[in-house]
Amino acid sequence: MIHRIILAIMLVSGCSNLLIPACLANVPVEKPLKHRAGIVLEEFVFTEADFRSCHAATLLELQNGDLLCAFFGGTKEGHPDVETRLSRKPFGGKWTRPVSVADGVQSEHERLATGNPILFQPAGGNIMLFYKVFRSKVPWWGEMKTSCDDGRTWSKAKKIINGRIGPDKNKPIQLADGTILAPSAIEDSHGWRVHIERSTDNGKTWTKIGPVNPEARIGAIQPTLLTYSDGRIQMLCRTSSEHGFMAESWSTDGGLNWLPLKAASLPNNSSGIDGVTLKDGRQLLVYNHSTRTQKGMGHKGRGVLNVAVSTDGTNWDAALVLDYIDQSGKQFSYPAVIQTKDGLVHIAYTWHRKRIKHVVIDPDKLETYPILNGKWPAEQIPLIPSTEK
């Protein structure tokens, strides 16, 4: 009875999206973490859904201040019933129930899985939804839909061709001159290779630049792009697990040419990352500060999700541990991050493959500590849950 009373109070007060007591959830809610400076809100995009598993969120702010969050959901990753789902959070309101906006239906007789959706809206243009379609033993390809009514209805799916696939996991960026750069990658028998897909006509036509690592000596995928006031662009990438580090490349000519990939200063355990260039010029990165191959870097696996900030893209300061759990089979991963017009930072990520979690940060209130030699400053920002009630 007490459980029903608690739930009723939450629903009446409009708090149905807040973190709910463990006794009311299908998966456990962890103890709170220490050092939460800068966090404004923590909530779930949904707590109940008609699909078993979800992953790979993407975020977009609309002109009216509404938020869109897309992700893929279905029985499990790669299953034919996996579709791209979309939730909306009206400005000042609550997330709507997820609805399907894209699937992998190819014909009356063939249904395929989709994955890794990316939302993007160029200046003055329609919303674009990019996603991948997977067929067994065949390289996956990209498809795209557009919306002219803030994501309420969508065009028919269009296959991306001419050697392109659309952005790999993370959002494109649009430069001051209108150029759009979509960070992308190919995974095939030649290895993991990153490239850029570039448009100078607001997304009508695209050209492919790269791969940046043609011989895949450092195998890398899922790049994120950060910009600097001097015109440089930094690419940070997920790498395969044997490397244990993020890879990086730089461009000084608007993304036309890129330096060879090299090791960046932060670790990577072959999990997705995402970053955003803040209005004040700082870079903010969300990632798993862990590695499967090196000691002394922190927790191994996808059981810890971190936020770091930097002014130069090389020297990083630890800001937050968003989530942590030391249990096999559990994970926090595949973050997406944007900064909205009000200056707040919004992060969405996979929570145990059961839900999508949404965290809002005020970047002006972050308390940070240097990351030295790639080691997380656990003394100042603990990697373990608080024992306090």
C-alpha positions as CSV (number, residue, x, y, z in Angstrom):
1,M,0.0,0.0,0.0
2,I,2.8,2.5,0.9
3,H,4.2,1.9,-2.6
4,R,1.0,2.9,-4.2
5,I,0.7,6.0,-2.0
6,I,4.2,7.1,-3.0
7,L,3.5,6.6,-6.7
8,A,0.2,8.5,-6.4
9,I,1.9,11.5,-4.8
10,M,4.6,11.5,-7.5
11,L,2.0,11.5,-10.3
12,V,-0.2,14.1,-8.8
13,S,2.7,16.4,-8.2
14,G,3.8,16.0,-11.8
15,C,7.0,14.2,-10.9
16,S,6.5,11.0,-12.9
17,N,9.8,11.5,-14.8
18,L,11.9,11.9,-11.6
19,L,14.1,9.2,-10.3
20,I,11.7,6.8,-8.6
21,P,12.2,4.7,-5.5
22,A,14.0,1.4,-6.1
23,C,11.0,-0.5,-4.8
24,L,9.0,0.8,-7.8
25,A,11.5,0.3,-10.5
26,N,12.4,-2.8,-12.5
27,V,16.2,-2.0,-12.1
28,P,18.0,-0.8,-9.1
29,V,18.5,2.9,-8.3
30,E,22.1,3.5,-7.1
31,K,23.1,5.4,-4.0
32,P,23.8,9.1,-4.6
33,L,27.3,10.2,-5.7
34,K,29.2,12.9,-3.9
35,H,30.4,16.1,-5.7
36,R,27.3,17.1,-7.7
37,A,28.2,20.8,-8.2
38,G,26.6,22.1,-11.4
39,I,23.8,19.5,-11.7
40,V,20.4,21.2,-12.1
41,L,18.2,18.2,-12.9
42,E,18.3,14.4,-13.2
43,E,15.4,12.5,-14.6
44,F,14.5,9.7,-16.9
45,V,13.1,10.4,-20.4
46,F,10.7,7.5,-19.7
47,T,10.2,4.9,-17.0
48,E,7.9,2.5,-18.8
49,A,7.9,1.6,-22.5
50,D,6.6,-1.1,-24.9
51,F,10.2,-2.2,-25.7
52,R,12.6,-4.1,-23.6
53,S,16.0,-2.5,-24.4
54,C,17.2,1.0,-25.6
55,H,20.4,2.7,-26.5
56,A,22.2,5.5,-28.3
57,A,20.4,8.7,-27.5
58,T,20.5,12.0,-29.4
59,L,19.3,15.5,-28.4
60,L,18.0,18.6,-30.2
61,E,16.7,21.9,-29.0
62,L,13.9,23.4,-31.1
63,Q,13.5,27.1,-31.8
64,N,10.6,27.3,-29.3
65,G,12.8,25.8,-26.5
66,D,11.3,22.3,-26.7
67,L,13.7,19.3,-26.6
68,L,13.7,16.2,-28.7
69,C,15.4,13.0,-27.7
70,A,15.7,10.1,-30.1
71,F,17.2,6.6,-29.4
72,F,16.7,3.1,-30.7
73,G,14.5,0.6,-28.8
74,G,13.3,-2.9,-29.2
75,T,14.0,-6.5,-28.0
76,K,17.7,-6.0,-28.1
77,E,20.4,-4.3,-30.3
78,G,20.4,-5.8,-33.8
79,H,16.9,-7.4,-33.5
80,P,14.6,-6.7,-36.5
81,D,12.0,-5.0,-34.2
82,V,14.5,-2.3,-33.1
83,E,13.2,1.1,-34.3
84,T,14.1,4.7,-33.8
85,R,12.0,6.2,-31.0
86,L,11.3,9.9,-30.3
87,S,10.3,11.7,-27.1
88,R,9.5,15.4,-26.8
89,K,9.9,17.7,-23.8
90,P,7.9,20.9,-24.2
91,F,9.6,23.9,-22.7
92,G,8.9,23.8,-19.0
93,G,7.0,20.5,-19.4
94,K,7.6,16.7,-19.1
95,W,8.8,14.2,-21.6
96,T,6.2,12.6,-23.8
97,R,5.9,8.8,-24.2
98,P,8.3,7.6,-26.9
99,V,6.9,7.0,-30.3
100,S,8.4,5.2,-33.3
101,V,9.6,7.5,-36.1
102,A,11.8,5.2,-38.2
103,D,12.2,1.5,-38.7
104,G,14.1,-0.9,-40.9
105,V,11.3,-2.2,-43.0
106,Q,12.6,-2.7,-46.5
107,S,9.8,-4.6,-48.1
108,E,6.7,-6.7,-47.3
109,H,9.1,-9.6,-46.6
110,E,12.1,-8.0,-45.0
111,R,12.4,-6.0,-41.7
112,L,15.8,-4.9,-40.4
113,A,17.2,-3.3,-37.3
114,T,18.0,0.4,-37.0
115,G,20.5,2.1,-34.8
116,N,22.5,5.1,-33.7
117,P,20.0,7.9,-34.6
118,I,21.3,11.5,-34.8
119,L,19.1,14.6,-34.8
120,F,20.3,17.8,-36.4
121,Q,18.8,21.0,-37.7
122,P,20.8,23.4,-39.9
123,A,20.2,27.1,-39.6
124,G,16.9,27.9,-41.3
125,G,16.4,24.3,-42.4
126,N,14.3,21.3,-41.6
127,I,15.1,18.8,-38.8
128,M,17.2,15.9,-40.1
129,L,17.1,12.5,-38.6
130,F,20.0,10.2,-39.6
131,Y,20.1,6.5,-38.6
132,K,21.7,3.2,-39.6
133,V,20.1,0.1,-41.0
134,F,21.7,-3.3,-40.4
135,R,21.5,-6.5,-42.6
136,S,23.3,-9.6,-41.5
137,K,26.7,-10.2,-43.3
138,V,26.3,-6.9,-45.3
139,P,27.8,-3.6,-44.4
140,W,25.3,-1.3,-42.7
141,W,24.1,1.8,-44.5
142,G,22.6,5.2,-43.5
143,E,19.1,6.5,-44.1
144,M,17.7,9.9,-43.4
145,K,14.3,11.5,-42.8
146,T,13.3,15.1,-42.5
147,S,10.6,17.0,-40.6
148,C,9.3,20.5,-41.3
149,D,6.9,20.6,-38.2
150,D,9.3,20.2,-35.3
151,G,9.4,16.4,-35.4
152,R,5.7,15.7,-35.4
153,T,5.6,14.2,-38.8
154,W,8.5,12.8,-40.9
155,S,9.2,12.3,-44.6
156,K,9.8,8.9,-46.1
157,A,13.2,7.3,-45.5
158,K,15.9,8.1,-48.0
159,K,19.0,5.9,-48.4
160,I,22.3,7.8,-48.2
161,I,24.5,6.8,-51.1
162,N,27.7,7.7,-53.0
163,G,30.0,6.2,-50.4
164,R,28.5,8.2,-47.5
165,I,26.5,7.0,-44.5
166,G,25.6,10.2,-42.6
167,P,27.0,11.0,-39.2
168,D,28.2,7.9,-37.3
169,K,26.8,8.6,-33.8
170,N,27.3,12.2,-32.9
171,K,25.7,15.4,-34.2
172,P,27.1,17.5,-37.1
173,I,28.4,21.0,-36.4
174,Q,27.7,24.1,-38.5
175,L,30.5,26.6,-38.9
176,A,30.1,30.4,-39.0
177,D,30.2,30.4,-42.9
178,G,27.3,27.8,-43.0
179,T,29.5,24.8,-43.7
180,I,28.1,21.6,-42.1
181,L,30.5,18.9,-41.0
182,A,29.1,15.5,-40.1
183,P,31.5,13.3,-38.2
184,S,31.4,9.7,-39.5
185,A,33.1,6.4,-39.8
186,I,33.2,3.1,-41.7
187,E,33.6,-0.3,-40.0
188,D,34.5,-3.1,-42.4
189,S,37.2,-5.7,-43.2
190,H,39.8,-2.9,-43.6
191,G,39.3,-1.7,-40.0
192,W,37.7,1.3,-38.2
193,R,38.2,4.4,-40.3
194,V,36.8,7.9,-39.6
195,H,35.9,10.5,-42.2
196,I,33.9,13.8,-42.6
197,E,30.8,14.4,-44.7
198,R,30.7,18.1,-45.7
199,S,27.9,20.3,-47.0
200,T,28.0,23.9,-48.1
201,D,24.4,24.2,-49.2
202,N,22.6,23.5,-45.8
203,G,22.5,19.8,-46.2
204,K,21.2,19.5,-49.8
205,T,24.4,17.9,-51.1
206,W,27.4,16.4,-49.4
207,T,31.0,15.5,-50.2
208,K,33.1,12.9,-48.3
209,I,36.5,13.9,-46.9
210,G,38.9,11.2,-45.8
211,P,39.3,8.7,-44.3
212,V,41.5,10.5,-41.8
213,N,43.1,7.1,-40.9
214,P,43.1,5.3,-44.2
215,E,45.3,2.4,-43.0
216,A,43.5,2.1,-39.7
217,R,46.7,1.8,-37.6
218,I,44.6,3.4,-34.9
219,G,41.1,2.0,-35.5
220,A,38.6,4.7,-34.6
221,I,34.9,5.4,-35.0
222,Q,32.1,7.7,-33.7
223,P,34.0,11.0,-33.8
224,T,32.8,14.2,-32.1
225,L,33.8,17.7,-33.3
226,L,34.9,20.7,-31.2
227,T,35.7,24.2,-32.4
228,Y,38.1,26.9,-31.3
229,S,38.1,30.6,-31.6
230,D,41.2,30.5,-33.9
231,G,39.4,28.4,-36.4
232,R,40.8,25.0,-35.5
233,I,38.5,22.0,-35.3
234,Q,39.3,19.1,-33.0
235,M,38.1,15.5,-33.7
236,L,38.0,13.1,-30.8
237,C,37.1,9.4,-31.4
238,R,36.3,6.2,-29.8
239,T,38.9,3.5,-30.4
240,S,39.1,-0.3,-30.2
241,S,39.7,-1.6,-26.8
242,E,43.3,-2.7,-27.3
243,H,44.4,1.0,-27.6
244,G,43.0,2.2,-24.3
245,F,43.0,5.8,-25.4
246,M,40.8,8.3,-27.3
247,A,42.2,9.2,-30.7
248,E,42.3,12.8,-32.0
249,S,42.9,14.8,-35.2
250,W,42.9,18.5,-36.0
251,S,41.9,20.6,-38.9
252,T,43.0,24.2,-39.6
253,D,41.1,24.8,-42.8
254,G,37.4,24.3,-42.0
255,G,37.5,20.5,-42.1
256,L,38.9,20.1,-45.6
257,N,42.2,18.5,-44.4
258,W,43.0,16.6,-41.2
259,L,46.2,15.6,-39.4
260,P,46.8,11.9,-38.9
261,L,45.1,10.3,-35.9
262,K,47.1,10.1,-32.7
263,A,46.5,9.3,-29.1
264,A,44.6,11.9,-27.1
265,S,45.2,12.6,-23.4
266,L,42.1,10.8,-22.2
267,P,41.4,7.1,-21.9
268,N,38.8,5.1,-23.9
269,N,37.4,1.6,-23.4
270,S,35.8,1.3,-26.8
271,S,32.7,3.2,-25.8
272,G,31.0,6.2,-27.4
273,I,31.8,9.7,-26.4
274,D,30.3,13.1,-27.2
275,G,31.4,16.7,-26.7
276,V,30.2,20.3,-27.2
277,T,31.9,23.6,-27.5
278,L,30.4,25.9,-24.9
279,K,29.5,29.5,-25.5
280,D,32.3,30.6,-23.2
281,G,34.9,28.8,-25.4
282,R,35.4,25.8,-23.1
283,Q,35.1,22.3,-24.4
284,L,32.9,19.8,-22.4
285,L,33.2,16.1,-23.0
286,V,31.0,13.2,-21.7
287,Y,32.7,9.8,-21.8
288,N,33.6,6.7,-19.8
289,H,36.8,7.5,-18.0
290,S,38.0,3.9,-18.1
291,T,40.1,1.5,-20.1
292,R,40.4,-2.3,-20.4
293,T,44.1,-2.3,-20.9
294,Q,45.8,0.3,-18.6
295,K,46.1,0.4,-14.8
296,G,45.5,3.4,-12.6
297,M,43.0,5.1,-14.9
298,G,39.9,4.4,-12.8
299,H,37.0,2.0,-13.2
300,K,37.1,-0.5,-16.0
301,G,34.2,-0.9,-18.4
302,R,31.1,1.2,-19.0
303,G,30.2,1.3,-15.3
304,V,31.2,4.9,-14.9
305,L,30.2,8.0,-16.9
306,N,32.2,11.2,-16.5
307,V,32.2,14.9,-17.5
308,A,35.4,16.8,-18.2
309,V,36.1,20.3,-19.4
310,S,39.1,21.9,-21.2
311,T,40.2,25.2,-22.7
312,D,42.7,23.7,-25.2
313,G,41.4,20.1,-25.9
314,T,44.6,18.6,-24.5
315,N,44.6,19.4,-20.8
316,W,41.3,18.3,-19.2
317,D,39.7,19.0,-15.8
318,A,37.4,16.5,-14.1
319,A,34.0,18.0,-13.5
320,L,31.5,15.2,-12.6
321,V,30.8,11.5,-12.3
322,L,27.3,11.3,-13.7
323,D,26.7,7.6,-12.8
324,Y,28.6,4.7,-11.4
325,I,27.9,1.1,-10.6
326,D,30.3,-1.8,-10.1
327,Q,28.2,-4.7,-11.3
328,S,28.8,-6.8,-14.4
329,G,26.2,-6.4,-17.1
330,K,25.2,-2.9,-16.0
331,Q,26.3,0.2,-17.9
332,F,26.0,3.9,-18.5
333,S,27.1,4.7,-22.0
334,Y,26.7,6.4,-25.4
335,P,26.2,10.0,-24.2
336,A,24.8,12.8,-26.3
337,V,25.4,16.5,-25.2
338,I,24.2,19.9,-26.3
339,Q,24.1,23.4,-24.9
340,T,20.7,25.1,-25.1
341,K,20.0,28.8,-25.7
342,D,19.8,29.5,-22.0
343,G,23.4,28.3,-21.5
344,L,22.5,25.1,-19.7
345,V,24.0,21.8,-20.9
346,H,21.8,18.8,-21.5
347,I,23.1,15.2,-21.5
348,A,21.2,12.0,-22.4
349,Y,22.7,8.6,-22.1
350,T,21.9,4.9,-21.9
351,W,21.0,3.7,-18.4
352,H,21.5,0.0,-18.1
353,R,20.0,-0.4,-21.6
354,K,16.6,-0.1,-19.8
355,R,16.0,3.6,-20.0
356,I,17.4,6.9,-21.2
357,K,18.6,9.3,-18.5
358,H,18.5,13.1,-18.9
359,V,20.8,15.3,-16.9
360,V,20.9,19.1,-17.0
361,I,24.1,21.0,-15.9
362,D,24.9,24.6,-15.3
363,P,28.4,24.9,-16.7
364,D,29.1,28.0,-14.7
365,K,28.7,26.2,-11.5
366,L,31.0,23.2,-12.2
367,E,33.8,22.6,-9.7
368,T,36.7,21.1,-11.5
369,Y,40.1,19.4,-10.7
370,P,42.9,18.6,-13.1
371,I,43.2,15.2,-14.7
372,L,47.0,14.4,-14.5
373,N,48.6,11.7,-16.6
374,G,45.1,10.4,-17.5
375,K,44.1,9.6,-13.9
376,W,40.8,10.7,-12.6
377,P,41.1,12.8,-9.4
378,A,39.1,10.4,-7.3
379,E,40.1,12.1,-4.1
380,Q,38.2,15.3,-5.1
381,I,35.5,13.7,-7.3
382,P,34.9,10.2,-5.9
383,L,34.2,7.3,-8.3
384,I,32.1,5.5,-5.7
385,P,28.6,6.1,-4.4
386,S,28.1,8.0,-1.2
387,T,27.4,6.0,1.9
388,E,25.3,8.9,3.3
389,K,21.6,8.4,3.4
